Amino acid sequence: MTPAELVGAVQVGRSLAGVSLADTDLRGQKLDGADLRGATLTRVCLDGASLRGADLGGAKITASSVRNADLSGARLD
């Protein structure tokens, strides 16, 4: 699945471990419980996205925007 295919798609609980999502607009996406371990999130827009309970362990998050994103219960280490 390419980053462009993710835009507008509901990804609840989806495994995206190790995937590069660089330069992707995920604004408002529902990524609750998603497995994003080791994913590359460079220049990603997550404004207003829901990442409740998502696993972001080891994810590379740089130059990204997370304004008003819901990270309740997300693993960030």
ChimeraX attribute file (.defattr): number of C-alpha atoms within 10 A of each C-alpha:
attribute: neighborCount
match mode: 1-to-1
recipient: residues
	/A:1	7
	/A:2	10
	/A:3	14
	/A:4	13
	/A:5	9
	/A:6	15
	/A:7	15
	/A:8	13
	/A:9	12
	/A:10	13
	/A:11	17
	/A:12	17
	/A:13	18
	/A:14	14
	/A:15	16
	/A:16	19
	/A:17	18
	/A:18	15
	/A:19	17
	/A:20	18
	/A:21	20
	/A:22	19
	/A:23	16
	/A:24	20
	/A:25	20
	/A:26	24
	/A:27	19
	/A:28	19
	/A:29	22
	/A:30	22
	/A:31	25
	/A:32	23
	/A:33	21
	/A:34	21
	/A:35	22
	/A:36	27
	/A:37	21
	/A:38	18
	/A:39	20
	/A:40	21
	/A:41	23
	/A:42	18
	/A:43	16
	/A:44	20
	/A:45	22
	/A:46	24
	/A:47	18
	/A:48	17
	/A:49	20
	/A:50	24
	/A:51	28
	/A:52	20
	/A:53	19
	/A:54	24
	/A:55	24
	/A:56	23
	/A:57	16
	/A:58	16
	/A:59	20
	/A:60	17
	/A:61	16
	/A:62	12
	/A:63	13
	/A:64	17
	/A:65	19
	/A:66	17
	/A:67	12
	/A:68	12
	/A:69	19
	/A:70	20
	/A:71	17
	/A:72	12
	/A:73	13
	/A:74	18
	/A:75	18
	/A:76	13
	/A:77	9
